[in-house]
Amino acid sequence: MKKILLLSDTHSYLDDRILAYVEEADEVWHAGDIGSLDVTDKIALLKPLRAVYGNIDDHSARATFPLNNRFTLEGVDVWITHIGGYPGKYSPGIRKELIKNPPKLFISGHSHILKVMPDKKLGLLHMNPGAVGKHGFQQVRTMLRFQLNQGNIENLEVIEFKK
């Protein structure tokens, strides 16, 4: 069993409240728009980190993290990307691959809108943790935590912070 903290769109912002949740996780996943690599450096000092770069990330983030990160953990096939869309409206650049070879868990960021929804056609679960940074239109900063356990995604929880 692995406890996962999923965040996105930090836009260079990280505070002690977020780091307290990092401490409780087994792994942290970042779905892009990191901003400063200071964010991912601080997280990686505490816990294993998997991340992708987003559209606002500079050459340093793009040299450090991939555009897409696909892996299997605890029997769950996971695909993380920044601009991925959501069921019924996937981004054109990944739609064909998703249809051809869907993961069990598809994660994207970018929209700053928290969204967790199944794609019944493809048999996957889509997650977007919203935005935990202070930059953007969101009124509430959000991230997700959940567990992966022998092929299952369990105990999903939304974490909210006032902007």
Contacts in CASP RR format, 6 or more apart in sequence:
PFRMAT RR
TARGET T0000
AUTHOR 0000-0000-0000
METHOD contacts of the structure
MODEL  1
MKKILLLSDTHSYLDDRILAYVEEADEVWHAGDIGSLDVTDKIALLKPLR
AVYGNIDDHSARATFPLNNRFTLEGVDVWITHIGGYPGKYSPGIRKELIK
NPPKLFISGHSHILKVMPDKKLGLLHMNPGAVGKHGFQQVRTMLRFQLNQ
GNIENLEVIEFKK
1 74 0 8 1.000
1 147 0 8 1.000
1 148 0 8 1.000
1 149 0 8 1.000
1 150 0 8 1.000
2 26 0 8 1.000
2 27 0 8 1.000
2 73 0 8 1.000
2 74 0 8 1.000
2 147 0 8 1.000
2 148 0 8 1.000
2 149 0 8 1.000
3 24 0 8 1.000
3 25 0 8 1.000
3 26 0 8 1.000
3 27 0 8 1.000
3 145 0 8 1.000
3 146 0 8 1.000
3 147 0 8 1.000
4 25 0 8 1.000
4 26 0 8 1.000
4 27 0 8 1.000
4 28 0 8 1.000
4 29 0 8 1.000
4 145 0 8 1.000
4 146 0 8 1.000
4 147 0 8 1.000
4 148 0 8 1.000
5 21 0 8 1.000
5 22 0 8 1.000
5 24 0 8 1.000
5 25 0 8 1.000
5 27 0 8 1.000
5 28 0 8 1.000
5 29 0 8 1.000
5 47 0 8 1.000
5 143 0 8 1.000
5 144 0 8 1.000
5 145 0 8 1.000
6 28 0 8 1.000
6 29 0 8 1.000
6 31 0 8 1.000
6 107 0 8 1.000
6 127 0 8 1.000
6 129 0 8 1.000
6 143 0 8 1.000
6 144 0 8 1.000
6 145 0 8 1.000
6 146 0 8 1.000
7 18 0 8 1.000
7 28 0 8 1.000
7 29 0 8 1.000
7 30 0 8 1.000
7 31 0 8 1.000
7 129 0 8 1.000
7 132 0 8 1.000
7 143 0 8 1.000
7 144 0 8 1.000
8 30 0 8 1.000
8 31 0 8 1.000
8 32 0 8 1.000
8 33 0 8 1.000
8 82 0 8 1.000
8 108 0 8 1.000
8 109 0 8 1.000
8 110 0 8 1.000
8 128 0 8 1.000
8 129 0 8 1.000
8 130 0 8 1.000
8 131 0 8 1.000
8 132 0 8 1.000
8 143 0 8 1.000
9 31 0 8 1.000
9 32 0 8 1.000
9 33 0 8 1.000
9 109 0 8 1.000
9 110 0 8 1.000
9 112 0 8 1.000
9 130 0 8 1.000
9 131 0 8 1.000
9 132 0 8 1.000
9 133 0 8 1.000
9 135 0 8 1.000
9 136 0 8 1.000
10 30 0 8 1.000
10 33 0 8 1.000
10 34 0 8 1.000
10 35 0 8 1.000
10 39 0 8 1.000
10 131 0 8 1.000
10 132 0 8 1.000
10 133 0 8 1.000
11 33 0 8 1.000
11 35 0 8 1.000
11 56 0 8 1.000
11 131 0 8 1.000
11 133 0 8 1.000
11 134 0 8 1.000
11 135 0 8 1.000
11 136 0 8 1.000
12 34 0 8 1.000
12 35 0 8 1.000
12 36 0 8 1.000
12 38 0 8 1.000
12 39 0 8 1.000
12 135 0 8 1.000
13 39 0 8 1.000
13 132 0 8 1.000
13 133 0 8 1.000
13 134 0 8 1.000
13 135 0 8 1.000
14 38 0 8 1.000
14 39 0 8 1.000
14 42 0 8 1.000
14 43 0 8 1.000
17 161 0 8 1.000
18 132 0 8 1.000
18 143 0 8 1.000
18 161 0 8 1.000
19 42 0 8 1.000
19 43 0 8 1.000
19 46 0 8 1.000
21 143 0 8 1.000
21 145 0 8 1.000
21 159 0 8 1.000
22 28 0 8 1.000
22 43 0 8 1.000
22 46 0 8 1.000
22 47 0 8 1.000
23 46 0 8 1.000
23 47 0 8 1.000
24 145 0 8 1.000
25 47 0 8 1.000
25 145 0 8 1.000
26 47 0 8 1.000
26 48 0 8 1.000
27 47 0 8 1.000
27 48 0 8 1.000
27 49 0 8 1.000
27 50 0 8 1.000
27 73 0 8 1.000
28 43 0 8 1.000
28 46 0 8 1.000
28 47 0 8 1.000
28 48 0 8 1.000
28 49 0 8 1.000
28 50 0 8 1.000
29 49 0 8 1.000
29 50 0 8 1.000
29 51 0 8 1.000
29 80 0 8 1.000
29 107 0 8 1.000
30 39 0 8 1.000
30 40 0 8 1.000
30 43 0 8 1.000
30 49 0 8 1.000
30 50 0 8 1.000
30 51 0 8 1.000
30 52 0 8 1.000
31 51 0 8 1.000
31 52 0 8 1.000
31 80 0 8 1.000
31 81 0 8 1.000
31 82 0 8 1.000
31 107 0 8 1.000
31 108 0 8 1.000
31 109 0 8 1.000
31 110 0 8 1.000
31 128 0 8 1.000
31 129 0 8 1.000
32 51 0 8 1.000
32 52 0 8 1.000
32 53 0 8 1.000
32 54 0 8 1.000
32 57 0 8 1.000
32 65 0 8 1.000
32 82 0 8 1.000
32 109 0 8 1.000
32 110 0 8 1.000
33 54 0 8 1.000
33 55 0 8 1.000
33 56 0 8 1.000
33 57 0 8 1.000
33 82 0 8 1.000
33 109 0 8 1.000
33 110 0 8 1.000
33 131 0 8 1.000
34 40 0 8 1.000
34 51 0 8 1.000
34 53 0 8 1.000
34 54 0 8 1.000
34 57 0 8 1.000
34 61 0 8 1.000
34 65 0 8 1.000
35 56 0 8 1.000
35 57 0 8 1.000
35 58 0 8 1.000
35 61 0 8 1.000
37 60 0 8 1.000
37 61 0 8 1.000
37 64 0 8 1.000
40 49 0 8 1.000
40 51 0 8 1.000
40 61 0 8 1.000
40 64 0 8 1.000
40 65 0 8 1.000
43 49 0 8 1.000
50 69 0 8 1.000
50 71 0 8 1.000
50 80 0 8 1.000
51 65 0 8 1.000
51 69 0 8 1.000
51 80 0 8 1.000
52 65 0 8 1.000
52 66 0 8 1.000
52 67 0 8 1.000
52 68 0 8 1.000
52 69 0 8 1.000
52 80 0 8 1.000
52 81 0 8 1.000
52 82 0 8 1.000
53 61 0 8 1.000
53 62 0 8 1.000
53 64 0 8 1.000
53 65 0 8 1.000
53 66 0 8 1.000
53 67 0 8 1.000
53 82 0 8 1.000
54 61 0 8 1.000
54 67 0 8 1.000
54 82 0 8 1.000
54 83 0 8 1.000
54 110 0 8 1.000
55 82 0 8 1.000
55 83 0 8 1.000
55 110 0 8 1.000
57 65 0 8 1.000
67 81 0 8 1.000
67 82 0 8 1.000
68 79 0 8 1.000
68 80 0 8 1.000
68 81 0 8 1.000
68 94 0 8 1.000
69 78 0 8 1.000
69 79 0 8 1.000
69 80 0 8 1.000
69 81 0 8 1.000
70 77 0 8 1.000
70 78 0 8 1.000
70 79 0 8 1.000
70 80 0 8 1.000
70 103 0 8 1.000
71 78 0 8 1.000
72 78 0 8 1.000
73 148 0 8 1.000
74 148 0 8 1.000
74 149 0 8 1.000
74 150 0 8 1.000
74 151 0 8 1.000
75 148 0 8 1.000
75 150 0 8 1.000
75 151 0 8 1.000
76 104 0 8 1.000
76 105 0 8 1.000
76 148 0 8 1.000
76 151 0 8 1.000
76 152 0 8 1.000
76 153 0 8 1.000
77 103 0 8 1.000
77 104 0 8 1.000
77 105 0 8 1.000
78 103 0 8 1.000
78 104 0 8 1.000
78 105 0 8 1.000
78 107 0 8 1.000
79 98 0 8 1.000
79 103 0 8 1.000
79 105 0 8 1.000
79 106 0 8 1.000
79 107 0 8 1.000
80 107 0 8 1.000
80 108 0 8 1.000
81 91 0 8 1.000
81 94 0 8 1.000
81 107 0 8 1.000
81 108 0 8 1.000
82 108 0 8 1.000
82 109 0 8 1.000
82 110 0 8 1.000
83 91 0 8 1.000
83 108 0 8 1.000
83 109 0 8 1.000
83 110 0 8 1.000
84 90 0 8 1.000
84 91 0 8 1.000
84 94 0 8 1.000
84 106 0 8 1.000
84 108 0 8 1.000
84 109 0 8 1.000
84 110 0 8 1.000
85 91 0 8 1.000
85 108 0 8 1.000
85 110 0 8 1.000
85 111 0 8 1.000
85 128 0 8 1.000
86 108 0 8 1.000
86 115 0 8 1.000
86 117 0 8 1.000
86 126 0 8 1.000
86 128 0 8 1.000
87 117 0 8 1.000
87 118 0 8 1.000
87 119 0 8 1.000
87 120 0 8 1.000
87 121 0 8 1.000
87 122 0 8 1.000
87 126 0 8 1.000
88 119 0 8 1.000
88 121 0 8 1.000
90 98 0 8 1.000
98 106 0 8 1.000
98 122 0 8 1.000
98 124 0 8 1.000
99 122 0 8 1.000
102 119 0 8 1.000
102 122 0 8 1.000
102 123 0 8 1.000
102 124 0 8 1.000
103 124 0 8 1.000
104 123 0 8 1.000
104 124 0 8 1.000
104 125 0 8 1.000
104 151 0 8 1.000
104 153 0 8 1.000
105 124 0 8 1.000
105 125 0 8 1.000
105 127 0 8 1.000
105 153 0 8 1.000
106 119 0 8 1.000
106 124 0 8 1.000
106 125 0 8 1.000
106 126 0 8 1.000
106 127 0 8 1.000
107 126 0 8 1.000
107 127 0 8 1.000
107 128 0 8 1.000
107 129 0 8 1.000
108 126 0 8 1.000
108 127 0 8 1.000
108 128 0 8 1.000
109 128 0 8 1.000
109 129 0 8 1.000
109 130 0 8 1.000
109 131 0 8 1.000
110 128 0 8 1.000
111 128 0 8 1.000
111 130 0 8 1.000
112 130 0 8 1.000
112 131 0 8 1.000
112 136 0 8 1.000
112 137 0 8 1.000
112 138 0 8 1.000
113 128 0 8 1.000
113 130 0 8 1.000
113 138 0 8 1.000
114 128 0 8 1.000
114 129 0 8 1.000
114 130 0 8 1.000
114 142 0 8 1.000
114 144 0 8 1.000
114 158 0 8 1.000
115 126 0 8 1.000
115 127 0 8 1.000
115 128 0 8 1.000
115 130 0 8 1.000
116 125 0 8 1.000
116 126 0 8 1.000
116 127 0 8 1.000
116 128 0 8 1.000
116 144 0 8 1.000
116 156 0 8 1.000
117 125 0 8 1.000
117 126 0 8 1.000
118 124 0 8 1.000
118 125 0 8 1.000
118 126 0 8 1.000
119 125 0 8 1.000
119 126 0 8 1.000
125 153 0 8 1.000
127 144 0 8 1.000
129 142 0 8 1.000
129 143 0 8 1.000
129 144 0 8 1.000
130 138 0 8 1.000
130 142 0 8 1.000
130 143 0 8 1.000
131 138 0 8 1.000
131 141 0 8 1.000
131 142 0 8 1.000
132 141 0 8 1.000
132 142 0 8 1.000
132 143 0 8 1.000
132 161 0 8 1.000
133 141 0 8 1.000
134 141 0 8 1.000
134 163 0 8 1.000
138 163 0 8 1.000
139 163 0 8 1.000
140 160 0 8 1.000
140 161 0 8 1.000
140 162 0 8 1.000
140 163 0 8 1.000
141 160 0 8 1.000
141 161 0 8 1.000
141 162 0 8 1.000
141 163 0 8 1.000
142 158 0 8 1.000
142 159 0 8 1.000
142 160 0 8 1.000
142 161 0 8 1.000
143 159 0 8 1.000
144 156 0 8 1.000
144 157 0 8 1.000
144 158 0 8 1.000
144 159 0 8 1.000
145 156 0 8 1.000
145 157 0 8 1.000
145 159 0 8 1.000
146 153 0 8 1.000
146 154 0 8 1.000
146 155 0 8 1.000
146 156 0 8 1.000
146 157 0 8 1.000
147 153 0 8 1.000
147 154 0 8 1.000
147 155 0 8 1.000
148 154 0 8 1.000
END
